């Protein structure tokens, strides 16, 4: 039963329940916003700009969220952020006209709240879990998130079909409020407050902590490169290639579903298996993502693509869990908020650029060349990273005497 060790921790059980509710609220909110924009007469350009507002504010404010997650009680930061999202959902649930600019403002504010949620949640999870509970706890969180991501959109579409988007916003309000109420009972462990300096100094302190750990520094760079050169192009070309090969968007949707199912399986596998060399397992797992771009080259219309995306989803989830657990184990408590925000920033900051460059590059060299390059990056870079000191075990090697 060691794989479920974290469930014996009452604080973690409440945190898991609260986060599960919050994920469901986020999915309800996101789908309802998309439908609202289209119902208001928005086209693909308008929808793209509205959705981009979230990414812009998330990336811009992640360092701010990381600093304040180290300065303030993490539980209160989470409650305030989810409370703000509940308020947004409540405002949108009020009957009346729905101009598209309202959706843009709502999404922008939601991205701002999320910039505080991500580092605060990672920091609170570190404080709640003991060393023997970290892998099982983070794996259970992964399973809960994946389940919410798959179930939330379907539930929202059903609510909208029956009662409309206002009802979906109302349910999102209730779900976010339930998350806040649950999180209020977690009881954050006592910790010494981080010493405060200027905001810039606090950020630089976090940067210095990352730089003095070679494997952390290498992983942050790899995350940025991976998102820009691999995940971004694969995400953009997946619907283009599959729809062109099959004549229907069904293959695109099924591939995404398989990716989500693979991620769920990856979380369960990580919970069941605790190897000694975490870094080796993580690098081998993330290299499996090469199956996704390769399948788009070799078999874009057959069942091979569905199996490939399931394998890719499992590999990415196993990698992400090992990486985040290593940060929680190795980074000091008073800095974990900032380091977590850097990890999220490197993981998402360059993704829009990768997505934007994919079209022109595919036009110049062809989709096969772009996808082939992505596969090569995933097959070559992760094994090479194992040469970085500390990478095989995700542990900082002792300094020379």
C-alpha positions as CSV (number, residue, x, y, z in Angstrom):
1,X,0.0,0.0,0.0
2,X,3.1,2.3,-0.1
3,X,1.8,3.7,-3.4
4,X,-1.1,5.3,-1.6
5,X,1.0,6.5,1.4
6,X,-0.1,10.2,0.9
7,X,-3.7,9.3,1.4
8,X,-3.0,8.6,5.1
9,X,-2.2,12.3,5.5
10,X,-5.4,14.2,6.3
11,X,-4.0,17.5,5.1
12,X,-3.1,16.0,1.8
13,X,-6.6,14.5,1.4
14,X,-8.1,17.9,1.8
15,X,-5.6,19.5,-0.6
16,X,-6.3,16.8,-3.1
17,X,-10.1,17.3,-2.8
18,X,-9.8,21.1,-3.1
19,X,-7.5,20.9,-6.1
20,X,-9.8,18.4,-7.8
21,X,-12.7,20.8,-7.4
22,X,-10.5,23.7,-8.7
23,X,-9.5,21.9,-11.8
24,X,-13.1,21.1,-12.6
25,X,-14.0,24.8,-12.1
26,X,-11.2,25.8,-14.4
27,X,-12.4,23.5,-17.2
28,X,-16.0,24.7,-16.8
29,X,-14.8,28.3,-17.0
30,X,-12.6,27.8,-20.0
31,X,-15.2,25.9,-22.1
32,X,-17.9,28.4,-21.2
33,X,-15.7,31.3,-22.2
34,X,-15.0,29.7,-25.6
35,X,-18.7,29.1,-26.3
36,X,-19.6,32.6,-25.1
37,X,-17.2,34.2,-27.5
38,X,-18.5,32.2,-30.4
39,X,-22.1,32.9,-29.4
40,X,-21.4,36.6,-29.3
41,X,-20.3,36.5,-33.0
42,X,-16.6,36.1,-32.5
43,X,-14.5,34.4,-35.2
44,X,-11.3,32.4,-34.9
45,X,-9.2,35.5,-34.7
46,X,-11.3,36.9,-31.8
47,X,-11.3,33.6,-30.0
48,X,-7.5,33.3,-30.4
49,X,-6.9,36.8,-29.0
50,X,-9.2,36.1,-26.1
51,X,-7.5,32.8,-25.2
52,X,-4.1,34.4,-25.7
53,X,-4.8,36.9,-22.9
54,X,-4.6,34.0,-20.4
55,X,-1.1,33.0,-21.6
56,X,0.2,36.5,-21.7
57,X,-0.8,37.3,-18.1
58,X,0.2,33.9,-16.8
59,X,3.7,34.2,-18.2
60,X,4.1,37.9,-17.2
61,X,3.0,37.4,-13.6
62,X,4.5,34.0,-12.7
63,X,7.6,35.5,-11.2
64,X,5.4,37.8,-9.1
65,X,3.3,34.8,-8.0
66,X,6.4,32.9,-7.1
67,X,7.8,35.7,-4.9
68,X,4.5,36.1,-3.0
69,X,4.1,32.4,-2.6
70,X,7.3,32.5,-0.6
71,X,6.4,35.7,1.3
72,X,2.8,34.8,2.4
73,X,1.1,31.7,3.7
74,X,0.6,29.5,0.6
75,X,-2.9,28.4,1.7
76,X,-4.1,32.0,1.8
77,X,-2.7,32.7,-1.6
78,X,-4.5,29.7,-3.1
79,X,-7.8,30.6,-1.4
80,X,-7.5,34.2,-2.6
81,X,-6.7,33.2,-6.2
82,X,-9.5,30.6,-6.4
83,X,-11.9,33.1,-4.7
84,X,-11.1,35.6,-7.4
85,X,-11.9,33.0,-10.1
86,X,-15.2,32.2,-8.3
87,X,-16.0,36.0,-8.4
88,X,-15.2,36.1,-12.1
89,X,-17.5,33.2,-12.8
90,X,-20.2,34.8,-10.7
91,X,-20.0,38.1,-12.7
92,X,-20.3,36.2,-16.0
93,X,-23.3,34.2,-14.7
94,X,-25.4,37.4,-14.3
95,X,-27.9,37.7,-17.2
96,X,-27.2,40.4,-19.7
97,X,-25.3,41.3,-22.8
98,X,-21.9,39.6,-23.4
99,X,-19.5,41.7,-25.4
100,X,-16.4,39.9,-26.5
101,X,-14.2,42.4,-24.6
102,X,-15.8,41.1,-21.4
103,X,-14.5,37.6,-22.2
104,X,-11.0,39.0,-22.9
105,X,-10.9,40.8,-19.5
106,X,-12.2,37.8,-17.7
107,X,-9.6,35.5,-19.2
108,X,-6.9,38.0,-18.5
109,X,-7.8,38.2,-14.9
110,X,-8.1,34.4,-14.7
111,X,-4.6,34.1,-16.1
112,X,-3.4,36.5,-13.4
113,X,-5.0,34.4,-10.7
114,X,-3.4,31.3,-12.2
115,X,0.0,32.9,-12.0
116,X,-0.4,32.9,-8.2
117,X,-2.0,29.4,-8.0
118,X,0.8,27.4,-9.7
119,X,3.7,28.3,-7.4
120,X,1.6,28.5,-4.3
121,X,0.1,25.1,-4.8
122,X,3.6,23.5,-5.5
123,X,4.9,25.2,-2.3
124,X,1.9,24.1,-0.2
125,X,2.2,20.6,-1.5
126,X,5.9,20.5,-0.4
127,X,5.0,21.6,3.1
128,X,2.1,19.2,3.5
129,X,3.8,16.0,2.3
130,X,6.6,14.1,4.1
131,X,9.5,12.7,2.2
132,X,8.0,9.2,1.9
133,X,4.7,10.7,0.6
134,X,6.0,12.9,-2.2
135,X,5.8,10.5,-5.1
136,X,2.4,9.0,-4.2
137,X,1.0,12.5,-3.4
138,X,2.2,14.1,-6.6
139,X,1.0,11.1,-8.6
140,X,-2.5,11.3,-7.0
141,X,-2.6,15.0,-7.8
142,X,-1.7,14.1,-11.4
143,X,-4.5,11.5,-11.7
144,X,-7.0,14.0,-10.2
145,X,-6.0,16.7,-12.7
146,X,-6.0,14.4,-15.7
147,X,-9.5,13.2,-14.7
148,X,-10.8,16.7,-14.3
149,X,-9.3,17.8,-17.6
150,X,-11.0,14.9,-19.4
151,X,-14.3,15.1,-17.6
152,X,-14.7,18.9,-17.2
153,X,-15.2,19.9,-20.8
154,X,-17.7,17.1,-21.4
155,X,-19.7,18.1,-18.3
156,X,-19.6,21.8,-19.4
157,X,-20.9,21.0,-22.9
158,X,-23.7,19.0,-21.3
159,X,-24.7,21.8,-19.0
160,X,-24.6,24.4,-21.8
161,X,-26.7,22.2,-24.0
162,X,-29.4,21.9,-21.3
163,X,-29.3,25.3,-19.5
164,X,-26.9,27.6,-21.4
165,X,-23.6,29.2,-20.6
166,X,-24.8,31.3,-17.7
167,X,-25.6,28.1,-15.9
168,X,-22.1,26.8,-16.6
169,X,-20.6,29.9,-15.1
170,X,-22.9,29.5,-12.1
171,X,-21.8,25.9,-11.5
172,X,-18.1,27.1,-11.9
173,X,-18.8,29.6,-9.2
174,X,-20.1,26.9,-6.8
175,X,-17.2,24.6,-7.6
176,X,-14.5,27.3,-7.1
177,X,-16.3,28.2,-3.8
178,X,-16.2,24.6,-2.7
179,X,-12.4,24.5,-3.5
180,X,-11.9,27.6,-1.3
181,X,-13.9,26.1,1.5
182,X,-12.0,22.8,1.4
183,X,-8.6,24.5,1.2
184,X,-9.5,26.6,4.2
185,X,-9.4,23.4,6.3
186,X,-6.0,22.1,5.1
187,X,-4.0,23.8,7.9
188,X,-0.7,24.9,6.4
189,X,2.3,23.6,8.5
190,X,4.1,26.3,10.4
191,X,7.2,27.6,8.6
192,X,9.7,30.4,9.2
193,X,8.7,33.4,7.0
194,X,11.1,34.2,4.2
195,X,13.2,37.3,4.7
196,X,11.9,40.1,2.5
197,X,14.0,42.3,0.3
198,X,13.0,44.2,-2.9
199,X,11.0,42.3,-5.4
200,X,14.0,42.2,-7.8
201,X,16.3,40.9,-5.1
202,X,13.8,38.1,-4.2
203,X,13.7,37.1,-7.9
204,X,17.5,37.2,-8.2
205,X,17.8,35.0,-5.0
206,X,15.6,32.4,-6.7
207,X,17.7,32.6,-9.9
208,X,20.9,32.1,-7.9
209,X,19.4,29.0,-6.2
210,X,18.6,27.5,-9.6
211,X,22.0,28.4,-11.1
212,X,24.0,26.7,-8.3
213,X,22.3,23.4,-9.1
214,X,23.5,22.3,-12.5
215,X,20.7,19.8,-13.1
216,X,18.0,22.3,-12.2
217,X,19.6,24.9,-14.5
218,X,19.8,22.3,-17.3
219,X,16.2,21.2,-16.8
220,X,14.8,24.7,-16.9
221,X,16.6,25.3,-20.3
222,X,15.4,21.9,-21.6
223,X,11.8,22.8,-20.6
224,X,11.9,26.0,-22.7
225,X,13.6,24.3,-25.7
226,X,11.2,21.3,-25.5
227,X,8.1,23.5,-25.5
228,X,9.3,25.7,-28.4
229,X,10.8,23.1,-30.7
230,X,8.8,19.9,-29.9
231,X,5.5,20.3,-28.2
232,X,4.5,23.6,-29.9
233,X,5.1,22.3,-33.5
234,X,3.4,18.9,-32.6
235,X,0.3,20.6,-31.2
236,X,-0.1,22.9,-34.2
237,X,0.6,20.2,-36.9
238,X,-1.5,17.5,-35.2
239,X,-4.9,18.8,-36.4
240,X,-3.5,19.9,-39.8
241,X,-1.9,16.5,-40.6
242,X,-4.6,14.3,-39.2
243,X,-7.5,16.2,-40.8
244,X,-5.7,16.4,-44.1
245,X,-5.0,12.6,-44.1
246,X,-8.4,11.4,-42.9
247,X,-10.7,14.3,-44.1
248,X,-12.2,14.5,-40.7
249,X,-11.3,16.2,-37.4
250,X,-12.3,13.0,-35.5
251,X,-8.7,11.7,-35.6
252,X,-7.5,14.9,-34.0
253,X,-9.9,14.7,-31.1
254,X,-9.3,11.0,-30.5
255,X,-5.5,11.6,-30.5
256,X,-5.9,14.3,-27.8
257,X,-8.1,11.9,-25.8
258,X,-5.5,9.2,-26.1
259,X,-2.9,11.6,-24.9
260,X,-5.0,12.4,-21.8
261,X,-5.6,8.7,-21.1
262,X,-1.8,8.1,-21.5
263,X,-1.1,10.8,-19.0
264,X,-3.5,9.2,-16.5
265,X,-1.8,5.9,-16.9
266,X,1.6,7.6,-16.5
267,X,0.5,9.0,-13.2
268,X,-0.6,5.6,-12.0
269,X,2.6,4.0,-13.1
270,X,4.7,6.6,-11.3
271,X,2.8,6.0,-8.1
272,X,3.4,2.3,-8.4
273,X,7.1,2.4,-9.2
274,X,9.8,4.2,-7.2
275,X,13.2,3.8,-8.8
276,X,16.5,4.9,-7.4
277,X,17.7,6.9,-10.4
278,X,14.8,9.3,-10.8
279,X,16.6,11.4,-13.4
280,X,17.3,8.4,-15.7
281,X,13.7,7.3,-15.6
282,X,12.4,10.8,-16.2
283,X,14.7,11.4,-19.2
284,X,13.8,8.0,-20.7
285,X,10.1,8.7,-20.2
286,X,10.2,12.2,-21.8
287,X,12.0,10.8,-24.8
288,X,8.9,8.7,-25.5
289,X,7.3,11.9,-26.7
290,X,9.2,11.4,-29.9
291,X,6.5,8.8,-30.8
292,X,4.0,11.6,-31.3
293,X,5.7,13.6,-34.1
294,X,7.0,10.3,-35.7
295,X,3.5,8.9,-35.9
296,X,2.3,12.1,-37.7
297,X,5.0,11.4,-40.3
298,X,4.5,7.7,-40.7
299,X,0.8,7.0,-40.0
300,X,-1.3,10.1,-39.6
301,X,-4.6,8.4,-40.4
302,X,-4.2,5.0,-38.8
303,X,-4.5,3.6,-35.2
304,X,-0.7,3.9,-34.8
305,X,-1.2,7.6,-34.1
306,X,-3.6,6.9,-31.2
307,X,-1.2,4.5,-29.6
308,X,1.7,6.9,-30.2
309,X,0.0,9.8,-28.4
310,X,-1.0,7.6,-25.5
311,X,2.6,6.6,-25.1
312,X,3.7,10.2,-25.4
313,X,1.2,11.3,-22.8
314,X,2.3,8.6,-20.4
315,X,6.0,9.5,-20.9
316,X,5.4,13.3,-20.3
317,X,3.4,12.7,-17.2
318,X,6.0,10.3,-15.7
319,X,8.7,12.9,-16.5
320,X,6.8,15.8,-15.1
321,X,6.0,14.1,-11.8
322,X,9.6,13.0,-11.2
323,X,10.9,16.5,-12.0
324,X,8.4,18.3,-9.7
325,X,9.0,15.8,-6.8
326,X,12.7,16.4,-7.2
327,X,12.2,20.1,-6.8
328,X,10.1,19.7,-3.7
329,X,12.7,17.4,-2.2
330,X,15.8,19.4,-3.1
331,X,14.8,23.1,-3.0
332,X,14.6,24.8,0.4
333,X,11.2,25.6,1.7
334,X,11.6,29.4,1.6
335,X,12.5,29.3,-2.1
336,X,10.2,26.7,-3.5
337,X,7.6,29.2,-4.7
338,X,10.1,31.1,-6.8
339,X,11.7,28.0,-8.3
340,X,8.3,26.5,-9.1
341,X,7.4,29.7,-10.9
342,X,10.6,29.6,-12.9
343,X,9.8,26.0,-13.9
344,X,6.3,26.9,-15.0
345,X,7.7,30.0,-16.8
346,X,10.3,28.0,-18.7
347,X,7.6,25.4,-19.5
348,X,5.1,27.8,-21.0
349,X,7.0,31.0,-21.8
350,X,8.3,30.0,-25.3
351,X,5.4,27.8,-26.3
352,X,3.5,30.6,-28.1
353,X,6.6,31.4,-30.1
354,X,7.0,27.7,-31.1
355,X,3.4,27.6,-32.1
356,X,3.7,30.8,-34.1
357,X,6.9,29.7,-36.0
358,X,5.5,26.3,-36.9
359,X,3.4,27.5,-39.8
360,X,6.1,29.4,-41.6
361,X,8.7,26.7,-41.0
362,X,6.3,24.0,-42.3
363,X,5.7,26.2,-45.3
364,X,9.4,26.5,-46.0
365,X,10.6,23.0,-45.2
366,X,7.4,20.9,-45.1
367,X,5.6,19.5,-42.1
368,X,7.6,16.3,-42.2
369,X,10.9,18.2,-41.7
370,X,9.5,20.1,-38.8
371,X,8.1,17.0,-37.1
372,X,11.3,15.0,-37.9
373,X,13.4,17.7,-36.2
374,X,11.1,17.6,-33.2
375,X,11.5,13.8,-32.9
376,X,15.3,14.1,-33.2
377,X,15.4,16.7,-30.4
378,X,13.5,14.3,-28.1
379,X,15.6,11.3,-28.9
380,X,19.0,13.1,-28.6
381,X,18.7,15.8,-25.9
382,X,17.3,13.8,-22.9
383,X,20.0,11.1,-23.0
384,X,22.6,13.9,-23.3
385,X,21.3,15.7,-20.3
386,X,22.2,12.7,-18.1
387,X,25.8,13.9,-18.4
388,X,25.0,16.9,-16.3
389,X,26.1,16.6,-12.7
390,X,23.2,15.5,-10.5
391,X,20.9,14.7,-13.4
392,X,20.8,10.9,-13.1
393,X,19.3,11.0,-9.6
394,X,17.9,14.5,-9.6
395,X,20.1,15.4,-6.7
396,X,22.7,18.1,-6.2
397,X,26.1,16.4,-5.9
398,X,28.1,17.3,-2.8
399,X,30.6,20.2,-3.2
400,X,34.3,19.4,-3.4
401,X,36.0,19.9,0.0
